[in-house]
Amino acid sequence: MKFYYVYILKCKDDSLYVGITSDIERRVIEHNAGKYPEAYSHSRRPVTLVFYQDFTDPNQAIAFEKKIKKWSREKKQCLIDENFDKLQDLSECRNATHYKYNLNNDLDLEQE
């Protein structure tokens, strides 16, 4: 069975890099060897693998990688630290129009 890995590297400058690969060991070695000079991690070596998740479905792996690439550093750090409660809290919608924060919703409920 082939696996696909979504991974997070911590770079020398303390930034986080998210990637995807089918061979996690080889890919970390490539990052640290500077195999791709145009890569984000090239000038930020050495890098350390701080998180990975394996998938058997490449489409799920790609979707997860795209999702966490958009996350804030704080959310990524919660994933790394396995702090799922805080990750859930950070993932909640905070828009003024969200039902939790919309005062009109409270008024509507009182009128019913």
Contact map, one row per residue, 1 for C-alpha under 8 A:
1110000000000000000000000000000000000000000000000000000100000000000000000000000000000000000000000000000000000000
1111000000000000000001000000000000000000000000000000000100000000000000000000000000000000000000000000000000000000
1111100000000000000001000000000000000000000000000000011111000000000000000000000000000000000000000000000000000000
0111110000000000000111100000000000000000000000000000011111001000000000000000000000000000000000000000000000000000
0011111000000000000111110000000000000000000000000001111000001000000000000000000000000000000000000000000000000000
0001111100000000011110000000000000000000000000000001110000001101100000000000000000000000000000000000000000000000
0000111110000000011100010000000000000000000000001111100000000000000000000000000000000000000000000000000000000000
0000011111000001111000000000000000000000000000001111000000000000000000000000000000000000000000000000000000000000
0000001111100001110000000000000000000000000000111110000000000000000000000000000000000000000000000000000000000000
0000000111110111100000000000000000000000000000111100000000000000000000000000000000000000000000000000000000000000
0000000011111111100000000000000000000000100111110000000000000000000000000000000000000000000000000000000000000000
0000000001111110000000000000000000000000000111100000000000000000000000000000000000000000000000000000000000000000
0000000000111110000000000000000000000000000100000000000000000000000000000000000000000000000000000000000000000000
0000000001111111000000000000000000000000000000000000000000000000000000000000000000000000000000000000000000000000
0000000001111111100000000000000000000000000000000000000000000000000000000000000000000000000000000000000000000000
0000000111100111110000000000000000000000000000000000000000000000000000001000000000000000000000000000000000000000
0000000111100011111000000000000000000001100000000000000000000000000000000000000000000000000000000000000000000000
0000011110000001111100000000000000000000000000000000000000000000100110000000000000000000000000000000000000000000
0000011100000000111110000000000000000000000000000000000000000000100000000000000000000000000000000000000000000000
0001111000000000011111000000000000000000000000000000000000001100100000000000000000000000000000000000000000000000
0001110000000000001111110010000000000000000000000000000000000000000000000000000000000000000000000000000000000000
0111100000000000000111110000000000000000000000000000000000000000000000000000000000000000000000000000000000000000
0001100000000000000011111110000000000000000000000000000000000000000000000000000000000000000000000000000000000000
0000101000000000000011111111000000000000000000000000000000000000000000000000000000000000000000000000000000000000
0000000000000000000000111111100000000000000000000000000000000000000000000000000000000000000000000000000000000000
0000000000000000000000111111110000000000000000000000000000000000000000000000000000000000000000000000000000000000
0000000000000000000010111111111000000000000000000000000000000000000000000000000000000000000000000000000000000000
0000000000000000000000011111111100000000000000111000000000000000000000000000000000000000000000000000000000000000
0000000000000000000000001111111110000000000000000000000000000000000000000000000000000000000000000000000000000000
0000000000000000000000000111111111110000000000000000000000000000000000000000000000000000000000000000000000000000
0000000000000000000000000011111111110000110011100000000000000000000000000000000000000000000000000000000000000000
0000000000000000000000000001111111100000010011100000000000000000000000000000000000000000000000000000000000000000
0000000000000000000000000000111111100000000000000000000000000000000000000000000000000000000000000000000000000000
0000000000000000000000000000011111111000110010000000000000000000000000000000000000000000000000000000000000000000
0000000000000000000000000000011111111000010000000000000000000000000000000000000000000000000000000000000000000000
0000000000000000000000000000011001111110010000000000000000000000000000000000000000000000000000000000000000000000
0000000000000000000000000000000001111110010000000000000000000000000000000000000000000000000000000000000000000000
0000000000000000000000000000000000011111010000000000000000000000000000000000000000000000000000000000000000000000
0000000000000000000000000000000000011111110000000000000000000000000000000000000000000000000000000000000000000000
0000000000000000100000000000000000000111111100000000000000000000000000000000000000000000000000000000000000000000
0000000000100000100000000000001001000011111110100000000000000000000000000000000000000000000000000000000000000000
0000000000000000000000000000001101111111111110000000000000000000000000000000000000000000000000000000000000000000
0000000000000000000000000000000000000001111110000000000000000000000000000000000000000000000000000000000000000000
0000000000111000000000000000000000000001111111100000000000000000000000000000000000000000000000000000000000000000
0000000000110000000000000000001101000000111111100000000000000000000000000000000000000000000000000000000000000000
0000000000110000000000000000001100000000000111110000000000000000000000000000000000000000000000000000000000000000
0000000011110000000000000001001100000000100111111000000000000000000000000000000000000000000000000000000000000000
0000000011100000000000000001000000000000000001111100000000000000000000000000000000000000000000000000000000000000
0000001111000000000000000001000000000000000000111111000000000000000000000000000000000000000000000000000000000000
0000001111000000000000000000000000000000000000011111000000000000000000000000000100000000000000000000000000000000
0000001110000000000000000000000000000000000000001111100000000000000000000000001100000000000000000000000000000000
0000111100000000000000000000000000000000000000001111110000000000000000000000000000000000000000000000000000000000
0000111000000000000000000000000000000000000000000011111000000000000000000000000000000000000000000000000000000000
0011110000000000000000000000000000000000000000000001111100001000000000000000000000000000000000000000000000000000
0011100000000000000000000000000000000000000000000000111111011000000000000000000000000000000000000000000000000000
1111000000000000000000000000000000000000000000000000011111000000000000000000000000000000000000000000000000000000
0011000000000000000000000000000000000000000000000000001111111000000000000000000000000000000000000000000000000000
0011000000000000000000000000000000000000000000000000001111111100000000000000000000000000000000000000000000000000
0000000000000000000000000000000000000000000000000000000011111110000000000000000000000000000000000000000000000000
0000000000000000000000000000000000000000000000000000001011111111000000000000000000000000000000000000000000000000
0001110000000000000100000000000000000000000000000000011011111111100000000000000000000000000000000000000000000000
0000010000000000000100000000000000000000000000000000000001111111110000000000000000000000000000000000000000000000
0000000000000000000000000000000000000000000000000000000000111111111000000000000000000000000000000000000000000000
0000010000000000000000000000000000000000000000000000000000011111111100000000000000000000000000000000000000000000
0000010000000000011100000000000000000000000000000000000000001111111110000000000000000000000000000000000000000000
0000000000000000000000000000000000000000000000000000000000000111111111000000000000000000000000000000000000000000
0000000000000000000000000000000000000000000000000000000000000011111111100000000000000000000000000000000000000000
0000000000000000010000000000000000000000000000000000000000000001111111100001000000000000000000000000000000000000
0000000000000000010000000000000000000000000000000000000000000000111111100000000000000000000000000000000000000000
0000000000000000000000000000000000000000000000000000000000000000011111110000000000000000000000000000000000000000
0000000000000000000000000000000000000000000000000000000000000000001111111111000000000000000000000000000000000000
0000000000000000000000000000000000000000000000000000000000000000000001111111000000000000000000000000000000000000
0000000000000001000000000000000000000000000000000000000000000000000000111111100000000000000000000000000000000000
0000000000000000000000000000000000000000000000000000000000000000000000111111110000000000000000000000000000000000
0000000000000000000000000000000000000000000000000000000000000000000000111111111000000010011000000000000000000000
0000000000000000000000000000000000000000000000000000000000000000000100111111111100000000000000000000000000000000
0000000000000000000000000000000000000000000000000000000000000000000000001111111110000000000000000000000000000000
0000000000000000000000000000000000000000000000000000000000000000000000000111111111110110000000000000000000000000
0000000000000000000000000000000000000000000000000010000000000000000000000011111111110010000000000000000000000000
0000000000000000000000000000000000000000000000000110000000000000000000000001111111100000000000000000000000000000
0000000000000000000000000000000000000000000000000000000000000000000000000000111111100000000000000000000000000000
0000000000000000000000000000000000000000000000000000000000000000000000000000011111110000000000000000000000000000
0000000000000000000000000000000000000000000000000000000000000000000000000000011111111110000000000000000000000000
0000000000000000000000000000000000000000000000000000000000000000000000000000011001111111000000000000000000000000
0000000000000000000000000000000000000000000000000000000000000000000000000000000000111111100000000000000000000000
0000000000000000000000000000000000000000000000000000000000000000000000000000010000111111110000000000000000000000
0000000000000000000000000000000000000000000000000000000000000000000000000010011000111111111000000000000000000000
0000000000000000000000000000000000000000000000000000000000000000000000000000000000011111111100000000000000000000
0000000000000000000000000000000000000000000000000000000000000000000000000000000000001111111100000000000000000000
0000000000000000000000000000000000000000000000000000000000000000000000000010000000000111111100000000000000000000
0000000000000000000000000000000000000000000000000000000000000000000000000010000000000011111110000000000000000000
0000000000000000000000000000000000000000000000000000000000000000000000000000000000000001111111000000000000000000
0000000000000000000000000000000000000000000000000000000000000000000000000000000000000000001111100100000000000000
0000000000000000000000000000000000000000000000000000000000000000000000000000000000000000000111110100100000000000
0000000000000000000000000000000000000000000000000000000000000000000000000000000000000000000011111100100000000000
0000000000000000000000000000000000000000000000000000000000000000000000000000000000000000000001111100110000000000
0000000000000000000000000000000000000000000000000000000000000000000000000000000000000000000000111110110000000000
0000000000000000000000000000000000000000000000000000000000000000000000000000000000000000000011111111110000000000
0000000000000000000000000000000000000000000000000000000000000000000000000000000000000000000000001111110010000000
0000000000000000000000000000000000000000000000000000000000000000000000000000000000000000000000000111110000000000
0000000000000000000000000000000000000000000000000000000000000000000000000000000000000000000001111111111000000000
0000000000000000000000000000000000000000000000000000000000000000000000000000000000000000000000011111111111000000
0000000000000000000000000000000000000000000000000000000000000000000000000000000000000000000000000000111111100000
0000000000000000000000000000000000000000000000000000000000000000000000000000000000000000000000000000011111110000
0000000000000000000000000000000000000000000000000000000000000000000000000000000000000000000000000010011111111000
0000000000000000000000000000000000000000000000000000000000000000000000000000000000000000000000000000011111111100
0000000000000000000000000000000000000000000000000000000000000000000000000000000000000000000000000000001111111110
0000000000000000000000000000000000000000000000000000000000000000000000000000000000000000000000000000000111111111
0000000000000000000000000000000000000000000000000000000000000000000000000000000000000000000000000000000011111111
0000000000000000000000000000000000000000000000000000000000000000000000000000000000000000000000000000000001111111
0000000000000000000000000000000000000000000000000000000000000000000000000000000000000000000000000000000000111111
0000000000000000000000000000000000000000000000000000000000000000000000000000000000000000000000000000000000011111
